[in-house]
């Protein structure tokens, strides 16, 4: 009787072990089949996307504008239509509307310290003081109120400092300065996004406030203008420092 019981127990034990082994195999099979199914679904989706790619392109395409379309969408036709001149040319609102391209992508090595000066000015309450650390240094008038650096002042895609003008207009730029020699330039932007220098001028080094003025006529090819004030270092001279005040642009 005991041998019969032992035999039944051994048969029961090996049947359980065999059953458990089969269950493990079944779970593995299920797991493999699951990943195969996922892979098949992914391949199928990519295959269908490839087949219908021409129909789906319009939904994923990023709009591409030509330079002319971009300029027309970003720059007002005539900035001076309701503005007799630029804003904050006397720096009564601090440095609002004035930015530099020093340290930008085009002039990464140019460095300057730009501050307001309330001790020396042509008209109160302030003048703008530029202390050069690594010339040449450039300041630009901009429509924007935010503080930023213009990476490339000659690029049509940076539109904050481009002011729309009507071809045939007459431009007069004037400012008062003291200290080292400024270079005042009016740059033109064509309808196709290319830039050209319209006029530039300057004055001598001075310990007294002195006025500089430049004039330019807007050609038919020009869509907008920009103002650039440049401070260079003379050969063998110390780093330049300049005070600027009462900047004015008139377009008629």
NUGU-400204 format. One record per residue (C-alpha): z negated, y, x; residue number from 0. Coordinates in nm, 4 decimals, always signed. Layout:
BEGIN
<r up="Z" north="Y" east="X" n="NUM"/>
...
END
This chain:
BEGIN
<r up="+0.0000" north="+0.0000" east="+0.0000" n="0"/>
<r up="-0.0812" north="+0.2386" east="+0.2815" n="1"/>
<r up="+0.2564" north="+0.1786" east="+0.4498" n="2"/>
<r up="+0.4324" north="+0.2580" east="+0.1225" n="3"/>
<r up="+0.2441" north="+0.5850" east="+0.0936" n="4"/>
<r up="+0.3268" north="+0.6784" east="+0.4545" n="5"/>
<r up="+0.6940" north="+0.6051" east="+0.3916" n="6"/>
<r up="+0.7030" north="+0.8271" east="+0.0847" n="7"/>
<r up="+0.5304" north="+1.1091" east="+0.2744" n="8"/>
<r up="+0.7830" north="+1.0905" east="+0.5613" n="9"/>
<r up="+1.0744" north="+1.0908" east="+0.3174" n="10"/>
<r up="+0.9249" north="+1.3923" east="+0.1394" n="11"/>
<r up="+0.8663" north="+1.5778" east="+0.4727" n="12"/>
<r up="+1.2221" north="+1.5290" east="+0.6019" n="13"/>
<r up="+1.3744" north="+1.6217" east="+0.2669" n="14"/>
<r up="+1.1818" north="+1.9541" east="+0.2726" n="15"/>
<r up="+1.2900" north="+2.0249" east="+0.6319" n="16"/>
<r up="+1.6474" north="+1.9467" east="+0.5471" n="17"/>
<r up="+1.6322" north="+2.1629" east="+0.2375" n="18"/>
<r up="+1.4911" north="+2.4577" east="+0.4356" n="19"/>
<r up="+1.7667" north="+2.4243" east="+0.6941" n="20"/>
<r up="+2.0301" north="+2.4347" east="+0.4226" n="21"/>
<r up="+1.8717" north="+2.7441" east="+0.2700" n="22"/>
<r up="+1.8901" north="+2.9215" east="+0.6089" n="23"/>
<r up="+2.2556" north="+2.8346" east="+0.6426" n="24"/>
<r up="+2.3226" north="+2.9636" east="+0.2928" n="25"/>
<r up="+2.1504" north="+3.2971" east="+0.3724" n="26"/>
<r up="+2.3559" north="+3.3313" east="+0.6918" n="27"/>
<r up="+2.6730" north="+3.2575" east="+0.5007" n="28"/>
<r up="+2.5840" north="+3.5185" east="+0.2389" n="29"/>
<r up="+2.5083" north="+3.7753" east="+0.5105" n="30"/>
<r up="+2.8394" north="+3.7102" east="+0.6885" n="31"/>
<r up="+3.0300" north="+3.7256" east="+0.3629" n="32"/>
<r up="+2.8651" north="+4.0588" east="+0.2762" n="33"/>
<r up="+2.9746" north="+4.2227" east="+0.6018" n="34"/>
<r up="+3.3208" north="+4.0759" east="+0.5670" n="35"/>
<r up="+3.3429" north="+4.2271" east="+0.2188" n="36"/>
<r up="+3.2316" north="+4.5677" east="+0.3471" n="37"/>
<r up="+3.4863" north="+4.5516" east="+0.6283" n="38"/>
<r up="+3.7607" north="+4.4590" east="+0.3864" n="39"/>
<r up="+3.6683" north="+4.7516" east="+0.1593" n="40"/>
<r up="+3.6713" north="+4.9990" east="+0.4534" n="41"/>
<r up="+4.0070" north="+4.8718" east="+0.5801" n="42"/>
<r up="+4.1515" north="+4.8878" east="+0.2290" n="43"/>
<r up="+4.0319" north="+5.2469" east="+0.1764" n="44"/>
<r up="+4.1822" north="+5.3610" east="+0.5075" n="45"/>
<r up="+4.5060" north="+5.1787" east="+0.4272" n="46"/>
<r up="+4.5304" north="+5.3502" east="+0.0882" n="47"/>
<r up="+4.4519" north="+5.6898" east="+0.2440" n="48"/>
<r up="+4.7259" north="+5.6348" east="+0.5006" n="49"/>
<r up="+4.9763" north="+5.5411" east="+0.2282" n="50"/>
<r up="+4.8925" north="+5.8423" east="+0.0107" n="51"/>
<r up="+4.8304" north="+6.0887" east="+0.2980" n="52"/>
<r up="+5.1233" north="+6.3107" east="+0.2004" n="53"/>
<r up="+4.9757" north="+6.3543" east="-0.1487" n="54"/>
<r up="+4.6244" north="+6.4244" east="-0.0157" n="55"/>
<r up="+4.7194" north="+6.6755" east="+0.2601" n="56"/>
<r up="+4.7204" north="+6.9830" east="+0.0324" n="57"/>
<r up="+4.3587" north="+6.9136" east="-0.0640" n="58"/>
<r up="+4.2316" north="+6.8995" east="+0.2971" n="59"/>
<r up="+4.4595" north="+7.1557" east="+0.4624" n="60"/>
<r up="+4.2922" north="+7.4688" east="+0.6009" n="61"/>
<r up="+4.4873" north="+7.7807" east="+0.4968" n="62"/>
<r up="+4.6701" north="+7.9354" east="+0.7912" n="63"/>
<r up="+4.7494" north="+8.3057" east="+0.7743" n="64"/>
<r up="+5.0053" north="+8.4852" east="+0.9845" n="65"/>
<r up="+4.8717" north="+8.7831" east="+1.1848" n="66"/>
<r up="+5.0329" north="+9.0207" east="+0.9357" n="67"/>
<r up="+4.8771" north="+8.8469" east="+0.6361" n="68"/>
<r up="+4.5380" north="+8.8410" east="+0.8088" n="69"/>
<r up="+4.5559" north="+9.2125" east="+0.8942" n="70"/>
<r up="+4.6628" north="+9.3038" east="+0.5411" n="71"/>
<r up="+4.3713" north="+9.1089" east="+0.3932" n="72"/>
<r up="+4.1054" north="+9.2485" east="+0.6298" n="73"/>
<r up="+4.1989" north="+9.6091" east="+0.7152" n="74"/>
<r up="+4.2148" north="+9.8876" east="+0.4585" n="75"/>
<r up="+4.5523" north="+10.0626" east="+0.4441" n="76"/>
<r up="+4.4088" north="+10.4035" east="+0.5295" n="77"/>
<r up="+4.0500" north="+10.4254" east="+0.6484" n="78"/>
<r up="+4.0729" north="+10.8058" east="+0.6513" n="79"/>
<r up="+4.1883" north="+10.8370" east="+0.2902" n="80"/>
<r up="+3.8361" north="+10.9234" east="+0.1725" n="81"/>
<r up="+3.6817" north="+10.9946" east="+0.5135" n="82"/>
<r up="+3.7467" north="+11.3231" east="+0.6894" n="83"/>
<r up="+3.6201" north="+11.1652" east="+1.0104" n="84"/>
<r up="+3.4171" north="+10.8704" east="+1.1402" n="85"/>
<r up="+3.0545" north="+10.8136" east="+1.0426" n="86"/>
<r up="+2.7581" north="+10.8908" east="+1.2674" n="87"/>
<r up="+2.9631" north="+11.0655" east="+1.5336" n="88"/>
<r up="+2.6578" north="+11.2825" east="+1.6086" n="89"/>
<r up="+2.4222" north="+10.9812" east="+1.6405" n="90"/>
<r up="+2.1863" north="+11.1249" east="+1.3783" n="91"/>
<r up="+2.1668" north="+10.7684" east="+1.2395" n="92"/>
<r up="+2.0909" north="+10.6154" east="+1.5758" n="93"/>
<r up="+2.3512" north="+10.3766" east="+1.7173" n="94"/>
<r up="+2.4804" north="+10.2684" east="+1.3781" n="95"/>
<r up="+2.8602" north="+10.2187" east="+1.3841" n="96"/>
<r up="+2.8673" north="+10.2011" east="+1.7651" n="97"/>
<r up="+2.9072" north="+9.8730" east="+1.9547" n="98"/>
<r up="+3.0112" north="+9.7581" east="+2.3009" n="99"/>
<r up="+3.2373" north="+9.4892" east="+2.4423" n="100"/>
<r up="+3.0145" north="+9.4618" east="+2.7520" n="101"/>
<r up="+2.9164" north="+9.0994" east="+2.7997" n="102"/>
<r up="+3.1790" north="+8.9780" east="+2.5521" n="103"/>
<r up="+3.4288" north="+8.6992" east="+2.6166" n="104"/>
<r up="+3.6871" north="+8.9391" east="+2.7590" n="105"/>
<r up="+3.4428" north="+9.1364" east="+2.9774" n="106"/>
<r up="+3.1501" north="+8.8987" east="+3.0456" n="107"/>
<r up="+3.0591" north="+9.0641" east="+3.3767" n="108"/>
<r up="+3.0400" north="+9.4200" east="+3.2392" n="109"/>
<r up="+2.6814" north="+9.5268" east="+3.1770" n="110"/>
<r up="+2.5286" north="+9.8534" east="+3.0585" n="111"/>
<r up="+2.2142" north="+9.9975" east="+2.9048" n="112"/>
<r up="+2.2907" north="+10.1888" east="+2.5845" n="113"/>
<r up="+2.0135" north="+10.4025" east="+2.4350" n="114"/>
<r up="+1.9524" north="+10.7130" east="+2.2267" n="115"/>
<r up="+1.8469" north="+11.0257" east="+2.4140" n="116"/>
<r up="+1.6395" north="+11.2852" east="+2.2275" n="117"/>
<r up="+1.5749" north="+11.5036" east="+2.5343" n="118"/>
<r up="+1.9354" north="+11.5939" east="+2.6140" n="119"/>
<r up="+2.2097" north="+11.6336" east="+2.3530" n="120"/>
<r up="+2.4928" north="+11.8622" east="+2.2471" n="121"/>
<r up="+2.3633" north="+11.8785" east="+1.8914" n="122"/>
<r up="+2.0314" north="+11.7422" east="+1.7596" n="123"/>
<r up="+1.8737" north="+11.4984" east="+1.7138" n="124"/>
<r up="+2.0260" north="+11.2564" east="+1.9676" n="125"/>
<r up="+2.3014" north="+11.1786" east="+2.2118" n="126"/>
<r up="+2.4117" north="+10.8329" east="+2.3249" n="127"/>
<r up="+2.3243" north="+10.7513" east="+2.6853" n="128"/>
<r up="+2.5181" north="+10.4848" east="+2.8779" n="129"/>
<r up="+2.3739" north="+10.3642" east="+3.2071" n="130"/>
<r up="+2.6115" north="+10.1345" east="+3.3897" n="131"/>
<r up="+2.4754" north="+9.8217" east="+3.5577" n="132"/>
<r up="+2.8147" north="+9.6640" east="+3.6259" n="133"/>
<r up="+3.1182" north="+9.8736" east="+3.5290" n="134"/>
<r up="+3.3585" north="+9.9174" east="+3.3661" n="135"/>
<r up="+3.1660" north="+9.9714" east="+3.0407" n="136"/>
<r up="+3.3178" north="+10.0206" east="+2.6977" n="137"/>
<r up="+3.1953" north="+10.1585" east="+2.3663" n="138"/>
<r up="+3.3812" north="+10.1326" east="+2.0366" n="139"/>
<r up="+3.3452" north="+10.2851" east="+1.6933" n="140"/>
<r up="+3.3126" north="+10.0222" east="+1.4196" n="141"/>
<r up="+3.3026" north="+10.0216" east="+1.0395" n="142"/>
<r up="+3.0224" north="+9.7648" east="+1.0487" n="143"/>
<r up="+2.6516" north="+9.8568" east="+1.0301" n="144"/>
<r up="+2.5379" north="+9.5479" east="+1.2201" n="145"/>
<r up="+2.4561" north="+9.5281" east="+1.5911" n="146"/>
<r up="+2.6966" north="+9.2983" east="+1.7717" n="147"/>
<r up="+2.9219" north="+9.2621" east="+2.0752" n="148"/>
<r up="+3.2987" north="+9.2799" east="+2.0369" n="149"/>
<r up="+3.4267" north="+8.9764" east="+2.2239" n="150"/>
<r up="+3.7833" north="+9.1056" east="+2.2470" n="151"/>
<r up="+3.8502" north="+9.4638" east="+2.1381" n="152"/>
<r up="+4.2274" north="+9.4026" east="+2.1547" n="153"/>
<r up="+4.2329" north="+9.1028" east="+1.9201" n="154"/>
<r up="+4.3557" north="+9.1560" east="+1.5625" n="155"/>
<r up="+4.1057" north="+8.8963" east="+1.4373" n="156"/>
<r up="+3.8100" north="+9.1204" east="+1.5237" n="157"/>
<r up="+3.8726" north="+9.3755" east="+1.2526" n="158"/>
<r up="+3.5489" north="+9.5775" east="+1.2308" n="159"/>
<r up="+3.6672" north="+9.8404" east="+1.4803" n="160"/>
<r up="+4.0294" north="+9.8641" east="+1.3642" n="161"/>
<r up="+4.0812" north="+10.1642" east="+1.1325" n="162"/>
<r up="+4.3843" north="+10.1569" east="+0.9041" n="163"/>
<r up="+4.6232" north="+10.4525" east="+0.9379" n="164"/>
<r up="+4.9505" north="+10.5612" east="+0.7808" n="165"/>
<r up="+5.2469" north="+10.5618" east="+1.0214" n="166"/>
<r up="+5.3551" north="+10.9151" east="+1.1061" n="167"/>
<r up="+4.9960" north="+11.0463" east="+1.0946" n="168"/>
<r up="+4.8599" north="+11.2757" east="+1.3642" n="169"/>
<r up="+4.5347" north="+11.1663" east="+1.5321" n="170"/>
<r up="+4.2948" north="+11.3969" east="+1.7124" n="171"/>
<r up="+3.9916" north="+11.2552" east="+1.8953" n="172"/>
<r up="+3.7269" north="+11.4755" east="+2.0494" n="173"/>
<r up="+3.3790" north="+11.4341" east="+2.1965" n="174"/>
<r up="+3.1232" north="+11.6143" east="+2.4084" n="175"/>
<r up="+2.9909" north="+11.4531" east="+2.7242" n="176"/>
<r up="+2.7692" north="+11.5188" east="+3.0232" n="177"/>
<r up="+2.7379" north="+11.3263" east="+3.3498" n="178"/>
<r up="+3.0031" north="+11.0948" east="+3.4899" n="179"/>
<r up="+3.3681" north="+11.0714" east="+3.3921" n="180"/>
<r up="+3.4538" north="+10.9157" east="+3.0514" n="181"/>
<r up="+3.7910" north="+10.7686" east="+2.9578" n="182"/>
<r up="+3.8740" north="+10.8281" east="+2.5904" n="183"/>
<r up="+4.1456" north="+10.5979" east="+2.4544" n="184"/>
<r up="+4.3173" north="+10.5504" east="+2.1187" n="185"/>
<r up="+4.4553" north="+10.1971" east="+2.0832" n="186"/>
<r up="+4.7120" north="+10.0970" east="+1.8238" n="187"/>
<r up="+4.7436" north="+9.7634" east="+1.6389" n="188"/>
<r up="+5.0890" north="+9.6619" east="+1.5156" n="189"/>
<r up="+5.1650" north="+9.4856" east="+1.1881" n="190"/>
<r up="+5.2249" north="+9.1670" east="+1.3907" n="191"/>
<r up="+4.8813" north="+9.1834" east="+1.5563" n="192"/>
<r up="+4.9830" north="+9.3171" east="+1.8977" n="193"/>
<r up="+4.7981" north="+9.6083" east="+2.0562" n="194"/>
<r up="+4.9237" north="+9.9029" east="+2.2564" n="195"/>
<r up="+4.7648" north="+10.2087" east="+2.4134" n="196"/>
<r up="+4.8640" north="+10.5258" east="+2.2262" n="197"/>
<r up="+4.6828" north="+10.7880" east="+2.4341" n="198"/>
<r up="+4.3967" north="+10.8234" east="+2.6791" n="199"/>
<r up="+4.2324" north="+11.1133" east="+2.8571" n="200"/>
<r up="+3.9160" north="+11.2216" east="+3.0302" n="201"/>
<r up="+3.7420" north="+11.4980" east="+3.2160" n="202"/>
<r up="+3.5651" north="+11.5723" east="+3.5438" n="203"/>
<r up="+3.2079" north="+11.4900" east="+3.6342" n="204"/>
<r up="+2.9806" north="+11.7615" east="+3.4971" n="205"/>
<r up="+2.6150" north="+11.8665" east="+3.4802" n="206"/>
<r up="+2.6853" north="+12.0721" east="+3.1677" n="207"/>
<r up="+2.8057" north="+11.9602" east="+2.8269" n="208"/>
<r up="+3.1844" north="+11.9555" east="+2.8279" n="209"/>
<r up="+3.4411" north="+11.8786" east="+2.5548" n="210"/>
<r up="+3.7291" north="+11.6357" east="+2.5954" n="211"/>
<r up="+4.0106" north="+11.5988" east="+2.3419" n="212"/>
<r up="+4.3145" north="+11.3693" east="+2.3053" n="213"/>
<r up="+4.6035" north="+11.3680" east="+2.0555" n="214"/>
<r up="+4.8338" north="+11.0912" east="+1.9367" n="215"/>
<r up="+5.1085" north="+11.0441" east="+1.6778" n="216"/>
<r up="+5.1072" north="+10.7106" east="+1.4941" n="217"/>
<r up="+5.4394" north="+10.5230" east="+1.5353" n="218"/>
<r up="+5.5991" north="+10.3349" east="+1.2475" n="219"/>
<r up="+5.5049" north="+10.0047" east="+1.4121" n="220"/>
<r up="+5.1296" north="+10.0789" east="+1.4101" n="221"/>
<r up="+4.9063" north="+9.9556" east="+1.1274" n="222"/>
<r up="+4.5609" north="+10.0550" east="+1.2602" n="223"/>
<r up="+4.3894" north="+10.2363" east="+1.5473" n="224"/>
<r up="+4.0686" north="+10.1876" east="+1.7455" n="225"/>
<r up="+3.8597" north="+10.4217" east="+1.9590" n="226"/>
<r up="+3.7442" north="+10.3107" east="+2.3028" n="227"/>
<r up="+3.5240" north="+10.5119" east="+2.5398" n="228"/>
<r up="+3.5261" north="+10.3682" east="+2.8927" n="229"/>
<r up="+3.2927" north="+10.4461" east="+3.1809" n="230"/>
<r up="+3.4166" north="+10.3548" east="+3.5303" n="231"/>
<r up="+3.2642" north="+10.3781" east="+3.8751" n="232"/>
<r up="+3.4299" north="+10.6000" east="+4.1335" n="233"/>
<r up="+3.4977" north="+10.4508" east="+4.4759" n="234"/>
<r up="+3.1936" north="+10.4892" east="+4.6973" n="235"/>
<r up="+2.9965" north="+10.6484" east="+4.4138" n="236"/>
<r up="+2.6634" north="+10.5316" east="+4.2616" n="237"/>
<r up="+2.6554" north="+10.3521" east="+3.9265" n="238"/>
<r up="+2.7683" north="+10.5995" east="+3.6589" n="239"/>
<r up="+2.5512" north="+10.7460" east="+3.3827" n="240"/>
<r up="+2.6878" north="+10.9462" east="+3.0899" n="241"/>
<r up="+2.5633" north="+11.1208" east="+2.7750" n="242"/>
<r up="+2.8009" north="+11.1359" east="+2.4754" n="243"/>
<r up="+2.7646" north="+11.3371" east="+2.1547" n="244"/>
<r up="+2.9568" north="+11.4724" east="+1.8535" n="245"/>
<r up="+3.2419" north="+11.2201" east="+1.8548" n="246"/>
<r up="+3.5102" north="+11.3072" east="+1.6023" n="247"/>
<r up="+3.8344" north="+11.1472" east="+1.4841" n="248"/>
<r up="+4.0627" north="+11.3408" east="+1.2520" n="249"/>
<r up="+4.3801" north="+11.1928" east="+1.1045" n="250"/>
<r up="+4.6313" north="+11.4110" east="+0.9176" n="251"/>
END
